[in-house]
């Protein structure tokens, strides 16, 4: 569910939605979502001063609050 949410938001923001890839790394107590976009779209996902990235992380945390797991979003080059 979290993967689909991040993928949907990222595809809505970028110019090249086909380049959006989200991979999930499961841990014991946490889940890491690694988001990859094309190099030209990285600024659109991060935003000025990281505002868009922070907003995506906030929505993600609200979505997983009942799961009891810590979820982290990493935006990779």
PyMOL commands that set and color helices and strands:
alter all, ss='L'
color gray80, all
select helices_A, chain A and resi 2-13+17-19+39-46+48-63
alter helices_A, ss='H'
color red, helices_A
select strands_A, chain A and resi 21-26+30-36+70-76
alter strands_A, ss='S'
color yellow, strands_A
deselect
rebuild
show_as cartoon
